[in-house]
Amino acid sequence: MSPALDTLKRLAFIHHSKSKLSSSSPPSHPSSAHLSIPLPIELSGKMMPAGLGMWAFFLLAIYSTTVSNASHITSREAARKKIMGEKVRKILVVLGNDTEFERAVLWLSDKLTFNVDARINLFECNIRVLGGLVSAHILATDPSNRLVQGIYKNQLLSLAEDLGQRFLSAFNTPTGLPYAWINLKYGVMENETTETSTSGCGSLILEMGALSRLTGDSRYEEAALRALRKLWSMRSPLNLLGTTLDVVTGDWIEYSSGIGAGVDSFYEYLIKAYILFGREEFWDMFHSAYLAVQKYFRHGPWYHEADMRTGKATYWQLTSLQAFWPGLQVLVGDISAANSSHREFFYLWGRFGVLPERYLLDQEMLHPTEKYYPLRPELAESTFYLYQATKDPWYMEVGESIVKSLNTYTKVEGGFASVKDVTTMQLEDHMHSFFLAETCKYLYLLFDDSFLANQNYIFTTEGHPLPIRSSWHAKFSQDYLLTNWSTIKGENQAIRASAMSLQVCPDTLTFGGNGGPRVESACHVCDARSDHRCRTDEECGVDASTCRQRTCSVAGYCGLWYFISSL
């Protein structure tokens, strides 16, 4: 047991009980545990909010309840419990609880089967189940996780391969774009809908690519890559894509698009696929798409929606799913833009107590029918990425504020409940699995990132860690380490800081490097190379929106890390 979990165990208590959110109907989330930790916990020199210790034991309670009560996938409730148990298994590794992880692996290996007559969404099953199995297999075969020698014999990988084979029937279309829905036992059913989303057919490459690398069977990666290439070929001359399309005809159904629902993970998987697999093709797609987003969707710190054909704004609205974008921008190196948007999202969080699902920017009001907050992870995710990039302690304060809000407004005796209306904080008797897989995981890692020590990971859109391996990414020539912290020199030594935290005026800074004319391009850069790639800081220009010297990011392209040598 890790020191962190041992500390949590000493300061927390747990007992099983039923959810008391609703006495008239059974809870839709697993009955698990009521937990209490009276004081914050000191962890690795950082202050861990009490709610995260509660989360650790809530996970163990869910897993214990699942193991005790579920035996076969014969009902929707049993299936939900197995999926929840699968998510808990990976989180146990993050917590450092190798014993329970081993127990979870063996239980799931014995109980889980996909030979069931069930209609499932390909995208959701891919990111939640296939990604979970692939990630857990990698963690189970990692010698540092200290599983009993010989006890694990690739059972999770066998399950992942079984599921991947069932996915392949979805790609049997004239376009190569997959159906959104399949039956696990019978494949694509007669009269199945041919409508899908950009995310649905463009966010499969990480999980299916990793499965091919692990099994040596190229069919999974080839199917996902063919779909991705076809989708990219359907972009407009502005390099914009729509939101929904027909997988048989290859025609767009919804031309309006943004960075939120239906499209979000498409952008995310392009940059993460480049990081994980090293194909220049992924970078070229992402780079063109990112510039188009910055040119046609961005309005100050916000991103509205626009028609893919004309670039004209269609809907001026914020959706909670957009809060992932600052985290993506950290991977690109666009820290200034990420800071700006993140602060606006957090402002709305503070205003309402949580982040509403949809906010109308042009009318400055909540959407009349989408006032809910289903415990989404995107703001916590971006907070984690920005802290890792800047080491600015302000982001830890943001994380603590999020934890306090979750405890204040969403904590119930059986777990955490979705908010039905952010104006009244009325709750629903429901907790999505992504609350455990992502929201809690990113908050935990914000305060204790020891899981990330000595290993480079990318996280899938469902928060599953995949290690960056040289055998998968021969072109990745340098460690993906966050070394470009901003610095400000004190009397005795340089300390890590950020301009956002220090409120430094850009006009007071002295610029170095090649400078040059500050001509504003689509992404606000003027770099030495047209593709914005770089080997040294001298190849990067000056950011026109902030007048700050750009530097060569850890991923090898011009980012917005910079150094403050004096005030």
C-alpha positions in Angstrom: 0.0 0.0 0.0 1.3 3.4 -0.9 2.1 6.0 1.8 -0.6 8.2 0.3 -3.3 5.6 0.6 -2.1 4.5 4.0 -2.5 8.1 5.2 -6.0 8.2 3.8 -6.9 5.0 5.5 -5.7 6.2 8.9 -7.8 9.4 8.6 -11.0 8.0 7.1 -13.7 5.6 8.0 -16.1 3.7 5.8 -19.3 1.7 6.2 -21.7 0.4 3.6 -25.1 2.0 3.2 -27.8 2.7 0.6 -28.2 6.0 -1.2 -30.6 8.3 0.6 -31.0 10.8 -2.2 -34.3 9.3 -3.1 -36.4 7.0 -0.9 -39.1 6.4 -3.5 -37.0 4.9 -6.2 -33.8 2.7 -6.3 -30.5 4.6 -7.0 -29.1 4.4 -10.5 -25.6 4.6 -9.2 -24.1 1.7 -7.1 -25.0 1.8 -3.5 -21.6 2.1 -1.8 -20.4 4.0 1.1 -20.7 7.0 3.4 -17.3 8.5 4.1 -15.9 11.2 6.3 -12.5 12.8 6.7 -12.5 15.6 9.2 -9.3 17.4 8.2 -7.2 18.1 5.1 -4.4 15.6 4.5 -0.8 16.5 4.1 0.5 14.6 1.0 4.0 14.9 -0.5 4.3 18.5 0.8 1.0 19.5 -0.8 -2.4 20.0 0.8 -4.8 17.3 -0.2 -8.5 18.4 0.1 -10.4 16.0 2.4 -12.9 15.0 -0.4 -10.2 13.2 -2.3 -9.5 10.9 0.6 -13.2 10.2 0.7 -13.1 9.4 -3.0 -10.3 6.8 -2.5 -12.5 4.9 -0.1 -15.6 5.4 -2.1 -13.8 3.6 -4.9 -12.9 0.7 -2.7 -16.5 0.5 -1.5 -17.9 0.4 -5.0 -15.4 -2.3 -6.0 -16.2 -4.4 -2.9 -19.9 -4.1 -3.4 -19.5 -5.0 -7.1 -17.4 -8.0 -6.4 -19.9 -9.2 -3.8 -23.1 -8.7 -5.7 -22.4 -9.2 -9.5 -21.7 -12.6 -11.0 -22.8 -12.6 -14.7 -23.8 -10.0 -17.2 -27.4 -11.0 -17.4 -29.0 -7.6 -16.8 -28.4 -4.0 -17.4 -27.7 -3.4 -13.7 -25.1 -6.2 -13.6 -23.5 -4.8 -16.7 -23.2 -1.4 -15.2 -21.6 -2.8 -12.1 -18.9 -4.6 -14.2 -18.2 -1.5 -16.1 -17.9 0.5 -12.9 -15.6 -2.2 -11.5 -13.5 -2.0 -14.6 -13.0 1.7 -14.1 -12.2 1.3 -10.4 -9.5 -1.2 -11.2 -7.3 1.3 -13.1 -7.9 4.0 -10.5 -6.6 1.6 -7.8 -3.2 1.7 -9.6 -3.2 5.5 -9.5 -3.9 5.3 -5.8 -1.0 2.8 -5.4 -3.2 0.0 -4.1 -1.5 -2.9 -5.8 -3.3 -5.6 -3.7 -6.8 -4.4 -4.6 -5.7 -3.9 -8.2 -4.6 -7.5 -8.4 -7.9 -8.7 -6.9 -9.9 -6.5 -9.4 -8.0 -7.9 -12.4 -8.6 -11.5 -11.4 -12.3 -10.8 -10.7 -12.9 -9.0 -14.0 -11.0 -11.7 -15.9 -13.3 -14.3 -14.6 -16.6 -12.5 -14.8 -16.6 -10.3 -17.8 -18.0 -11.5 -21.2 -19.0 -9.6 -24.3 -21.1 -12.4 -25.9 -24.3 -10.7 -25.0 -27.4 -9.5 -27.0 -26.9 -5.8 -26.3 -27.0 -2.7 -28.5 -24.0 -0.5 -27.6 -22.7 2.8 -28.8 -19.3 2.2 -30.5 -17.7 5.5 -29.4 -18.7 5.1 -25.8 -17.8 1.5 -25.6 -14.5 2.2 -27.2 -13.4 5.0 -24.9 -14.8 3.5 -21.7 -14.4 -0.3 -22.1 -11.8 -1.0 -24.8 -9.6 1.8 -23.6 -10.0 0.7 -20.0 -9.0 -2.9 -20.8 -6.0 -1.9 -22.9 -4.8 0.6 -20.3 -5.3 -1.9 -17.4 -3.5 -4.6 -19.3 -0.5 -2.3 -19.7 -0.6 -1.5 -16.0 -1.0 -5.1 -15.1 2.1 -6.1 -17.0 4.2 -3.2 -15.6 6.7 -4.8 -13.1 6.4 -1.8 -10.9 2.8 -2.7 -10.0 4.1 -5.8 -8.2 1.4 -8.3 -9.2 2.1 -11.8 -8.0 4.4 -13.5 -10.5 2.5 -15.6 -12.9 -1.0 -14.7 -11.6 -1.8 -12.4 -14.6 -1.7 -14.1 -18.0 -2.9 -11.4 -20.4 -6.6 -12.1 -19.6 -7.5 -8.4 -20.0 -5.8 -8.2 -23.3 -7.8 -11.3 -24.5 -11.0 -9.5 -23.4 -9.9 -6.3 -25.3 -9.2 -8.3 -28.4 -12.5 -10.0 -28.2 -14.2 -6.7 -27.9 -12.1 -5.2 -30.7 -13.1 -8.0 -33.1 -16.8 -7.3 -32.4 -16.2 -3.6 -33.3 -14.9 -4.4 -36.8 -18.3 -5.1 -38.2 -19.2 -1.4 -37.6 -16.6 -0.4 -40.2 -18.1 -2.4 -43.0 -19.6 0.6 -44.8 -19.0 2.1 -48.3 -17.1 5.0 -46.8 -15.2 3.1 -44.1 -16.9 5.3 -41.5 -18.3 3.2 -38.7 -21.9 2.8 -37.6 -22.6 4.5 -34.3 -24.4 1.5 -32.9 -23.8 -2.2 -33.0 -25.0 -5.3 -31.2 -22.2 -7.0 -29.4 -23.5 -10.5 -30.3 -24.9 -10.0 -33.8 -23.0 -7.0 -35.2 -24.8 -4.2 -37.2 -28.5 -4.9 -37.0 -31.0 -4.4 -39.9 -32.3 -0.8 -40.3 -29.6 0.5 -37.9 -29.3 4.3 -38.1 -26.5 5.6 -40.4 -26.1 8.9 -38.5 -23.0 9.4 -36.4 -20.9 12.3 -35.0 -17.5 13.6 -35.9 -16.3 12.4 -32.5 -18.0 9.1 -32.9 -15.9 8.1 -36.0 -12.9 10.3 -35.4 -12.0 9.3 -31.9 -11.1 5.6 -32.1 -7.4 5.7 -33.1 -5.8 5.7 -29.6 -7.6 2.6 -28.2 -7.7 0.6 -31.4 -4.2 1.7 -32.4 -2.9 0.6 -29.0 -4.8 -2.7 -29.3 -3.0 -3.4 -32.6 0.4 -2.6 -31.1 -0.2 -5.0 -28.2 -1.7 -7.9 -30.2 0.2 -7.5 -33.5 -3.1 -7.5 -35.4 -3.2 -4.4 -37.6 -6.9 -4.7 -38.4 -8.0 -2.5 -35.5 -5.6 0.4 -36.2 -6.2 0.2 -40.0 -10.0 0.4 -39.5 -9.7 3.4 -37.2 -7.2 5.1 -39.4 -9.2 4.6 -42.6 -12.2 6.2 -40.9 -10.1 9.1 -39.7 -8.6 9.7 -43.1 -12.1 9.6 -44.7 -13.4 12.0 -42.1 -10.6 14.5 -42.7 -11.2 14.3 -46.5 -14.7 15.6 -45.8 -13.5 18.9 -44.3 -14.4 22.2 -46.0 -11.9 24.4 -47.8 -11.7 26.3 -44.5 -10.4 23.1 -42.8 -13.6 22.9 -40.7 -15.7 19.8 -40.1 -19.4 19.5 -39.2 -20.9 17.8 -36.2 -23.0 14.9 -37.6 -22.8 12.9 -40.9 -24.1 9.8 -42.7 -21.7 6.8 -42.7 -23.1 5.3 -45.8 -23.3 8.3 -48.1 -20.5 10.3 -46.5 -22.7 13.4 -46.5 -22.8 16.0 -43.7 -26.0 16.3 -41.8 -25.2 19.1 -39.4 -22.8 21.8 -40.8 -22.6 23.9 -37.6 -19.6 22.9 -35.5 -17.4 24.0 -32.6 -15.1 22.5 -30.0 -17.8 21.0 -27.9 -20.2 18.1 -28.0 -20.0 15.9 -31.1 -16.6 17.2 -32.2 -14.4 17.7 -29.1 -12.5 14.4 -28.9 -11.7 14.5 -32.6 -9.3 17.4 -32.1 -8.0 15.8 -28.9 -7.2 12.5 -30.6 -5.3 14.0 -33.5 -2.7 15.6 -31.2 -2.6 12.7 -28.8 -2.2 10.2 -31.7 0.7 12.2 -32.9 2.3 12.1 -29.4 1.6 8.4 -28.9 2.4 7.0 -32.4 4.6 9.7 -34.0 3.0 9.8 -37.4 3.5 13.2 -39.1 0.1 12.7 -40.7 -1.6 13.2 -37.4 0.3 16.4 -36.8 -0.5 17.8 -40.2 -4.2 17.1 -39.6 -4.2 18.6 -36.2 -2.1 21.7 -37.1 -4.5 22.6 -39.9 -7.6 22.0 -37.8 -6.2 24.0 -34.8 -5.4 27.0 -36.9 -8.9 26.9 -38.4 -10.5 26.7 -34.9 -8.4 29.7 -33.7 -9.4 31.7 -36.8 -13.1 30.9 -37.1 -14.3 29.8 -33.6 -12.3 31.9 -31.2 -13.7 35.1 -29.8 -11.4 36.4 -27.1 -11.2 33.7 -24.4 -14.4 32.0 -25.7 -15.1 29.7 -28.6 -18.5 30.0 -30.4 -19.8 27.6 -33.1 -19.7 28.3 -36.8 -20.8 27.0 -40.2 -18.1 24.7 -41.6 -18.8 26.0 -45.1 -18.6 29.8 -44.5 -16.9 30.2 -41.1 -19.7 32.4 -40.0 -20.8 32.2 -36.3 -24.0 30.1 -35.7 -24.3 29.7 -32.0 -22.8 31.9 -29.3 -22.8 29.5 -26.4 -20.5 27.8 -23.9 -20.9 24.1 -23.3 -19.3 22.4 -20.4 -17.5 19.9 -22.7 -15.5 22.9 -24.1 -13.6 23.1 -20.9 -11.3 20.4 -22.1 -9.8 22.8 -24.7 -7.3 24.5 -22.3 -5.9 21.1 -21.5 -5.4 20.3 -25.2 -3.7 23.7 -25.7 -1.2 22.8 -23.0 -0.2 19.8 -25.1 0.2 22.2 -28.1 2.2 24.7 -26.0 -0.3 27.5 -26.3 -0.3 28.2 -22.6 -1.4 31.8 -22.8 -4.6 31.0 -24.6 -5.2 28.0 -22.3 -4.8 30.3 -19.2 -7.2 32.8 -20.7 -10.0 30.3 -21.4 -9.5 28.4 -18.2 -10.0 31.5 -16.1 -13.3 32.2 -17.8 -14.6 28.6 -17.2 -13.5 28.8 -13.6 -15.3 32.2 -13.3 -18.5 30.5 -14.3 -17.9 27.7 -11.9 -17.5 30.1 -9.1 -20.6 32.1 -10.2 -22.9 29.0 -10.2 -21.1 26.7 -7.8 -20.6 24.2 -10.6 -20.3 24.4 -14.4 -23.6 24.5 -16.2 -24.0 22.3 -19.2 -24.8 25.2 -21.5 -24.5 29.0 -21.2 -25.7 31.5 -23.8 -22.8 33.9 -24.3 -24.8 36.4 -26.5 -27.6 36.7 -23.9 -25.5 36.2 -20.8 -27.9 33.6 -19.4 -28.2 29.9 -18.8 -29.8 27.8 -21.5 -33.4 27.4 -20.4 -33.5 23.6 -20.6 -29.8 22.6 -20.1 -29.0 23.9 -16.6 -27.7 20.6 -15.3 -24.2 19.6 -14.2 -23.6 15.8 -14.6 -20.3 15.8 -12.6 -18.3 16.4 -15.8 -14.4 16.2 -15.6 -13.3 18.7 -18.2 -12.5 21.7 -16.0 -10.6 19.5 -13.5 -8.7 18.0 -16.5 -7.6 21.3 -17.8 -6.6 22.4 -14.3 -4.4 19.4 -13.9 -2.7 20.0 -17.3 -2.1 23.7 -16.6 -0.6 22.9 -13.2 1.7 20.3 -14.7 2.8 22.9 -17.4 3.3 25.9 -15.1 3.6 24.6 -11.6 1.6 27.6 -10.6 0.1 26.9 -7.2 -3.0 28.9 -8.1 -4.3 25.8 -10.0 -4.1 23.8 -6.8 -6.4 26.4 -5.3 -8.7 25.9 -8.3 -8.7 22.2 -7.6 -9.4 22.6 -4.0 -12.3 24.9 -4.9 -13.7 22.3 -7.2 -13.5 19.6 -4.5 -15.2 21.8 -2.0 -18.1 22.5 -4.4 -18.5 18.8 -5.2 -18.6 18.0 -1.5 -21.0 20.9 -0.8 -23.5 20.4 -3.6 -23.2 16.9 -4.9 -22.2 14.6 -2.1 -24.8 12.2 -0.9 -24.7 9.2 1.4 -24.3 6.7 -1.5 -21.7 8.7 -3.5 -22.0 11.8 -5.6 -25.1 12.9 -7.5 -25.5 14.9 -10.7 -27.0 18.3 -10.4 -30.3 18.7 -12.2 -30.5 22.5 -12.0 -27.6 24.7 -11.0 -29.9 27.5 -10.0 -31.5 25.4 -7.2 -28.8 22.7 -6.8 -31.6 20.0 -7.1 -29.9 16.6 -7.5 -30.6 13.6 -9.7 -30.3 10.1 -8.4 -27.5 9.3 -10.9 -23.7 9.3 -11.1 -22.0 8.8 -14.4 -19.0 6.5 -14.6 -16.8 9.3 -15.9 -17.0 11.0 -12.5 -14.7 8.2 -11.2 -12.7 7.6 -14.4 -11.9 11.3 -14.9 -13.2 13.9 -12.5 -11.9 12.3 -9.4 -8.8 11.0 -11.1 -7.6 14.3 -12.4 -8.3 16.0 -9.1 -6.3 13.3 -7.3 -3.4 13.6 -9.7 -3.4 17.4 -9.3 -2.5 17.0 -5.6 -0.5 13.7 -5.8 1.1 13.1 -9.2 3.5 10.3 -8.0 1.8 7.9 -10.4 3.3 9.9 -13.2 6.9 9.7 -11.9 9.5 8.3 -14.3 6.9 7.6 -17.0 5.4 9.6 -19.8 1.7 9.0 -20.4 -1.1 10.4 -22.5 -4.6 10.1 -21.2 -7.5 9.1 -23.5 -10.7 11.1 -23.6 -12.0 8.9 -20.8 -8.9 9.4 -18.6 -7.2 6.0 -19.3 -3.4 6.3 -19.2 -1.4 5.0 -22.1 2.4 5.1 -21.8 4.5 6.6 -24.5 6.7 3.8 -25.7 9.7 4.0 -28.0 8.6 0.8 -29.8 5.3 2.5 -30.6 6.9 5.9 -31.4 10.3 5.5 -33.0 10.3 9.2 -34.1 9.8 10.5 -30.6 13.4 11.6 -30.0 13.1 13.4 -26.7 11.4 12.7 -23.4 8.0 14.4 -23.1 8.9 16.3 -19.9 7.5 19.6 -18.7 10.8 21.6 -18.3 9.9 25.0 -19.7 8.5 26.6 -16.5 8.3 30.3 -16.4 10.8 31.8 -14.0 11.3 35.0 -12.1 14.5 35.7 -10.4 14.5 36.6 -6.7 17.3 37.9 -4.6 18.7 34.5 -3.9 17.3 32.1 -6.5 14.9 31.7 -9.3 11.4 30.5 -8.3 8.8 29.0 -10.6 5.9 31.4 -11.3 3.4 32.4 -13.9 2.5 35.8 -15.4 -1.2 35.0 -14.8 -0.6 34.5 -11.1 1.8 37.5 -10.8 -0.3 39.8 -13.0 2.8 40.8 -15.0 2.1 43.4 -17.7 3.5 42.2 -21.0 4.6 45.7 -21.9 7.1 45.6 -19.0 9.0 42.6 -20.3 12.3 42.7 -22.2 12.2 40.5 -25.3 15.0 38.4 -26.6 15.3 36.0 -29.5 14.5 36.9 -33.1 11.5 39.1 -32.4 10.6 40.3 -35.9 7.5 41.9 -37.1 4.5 41.1 -34.9 2.0 40.2 -37.6 -1.1 38.4 -36.2 -1.7 35.1 -38.0 -4.5 32.7 -37.5 -2.9 31.3 -34.3 -1.2 34.6 -33.4 2.4 33.6 -34.2 5.1 34.8 -36.5 7.7 32.0 -36.5 10.8 31.2 -38.6 9.2 28.1 -40.1 5.9 28.0 -41.8 4.9 24.8 -40.1 5.7 26.3 -36.7 8.1 23.4 -35.9 11.3 24.3 -34.1 14.5 22.9 -32.7 15.6 26.0 -30.7 13.9 29.0 -29.1 15.5 31.2 -31.7 13.3 29.7 -34.4 10.2 31.0 -32.6 8.8 34.5 -33.0 6.7 36.8 -30.8 3.1 36.2 -29.7 1.1 39.2 -31.2 -1.7 39.0 -28.6 0.5 39.3 -25.6 3.9 40.5 -27.0 5.7 37.7 -25.3 8.6 35.8 -26.6 7.6 32.4 -27.8 9.8 29.4 -27.1 10.3 25.9 -28.5 7.9 23.7 -26.6 8.7 20.2 -25.3 6.8 18.7 -28.2 9.0 20.4 -30.7 6.9 23.3 -32.0 6.6 26.9 -31.1 4.6 27.4 -27.9 3.9 30.1 -25.4 6.3 29.3 -22.6 8.5 32.2 -21.9 11.0 33.4 -19.3 10.8 36.5 -17.2 14.3 37.5 -16.3 13.5 40.6 -14.4 10.6 42.9 -13.4 
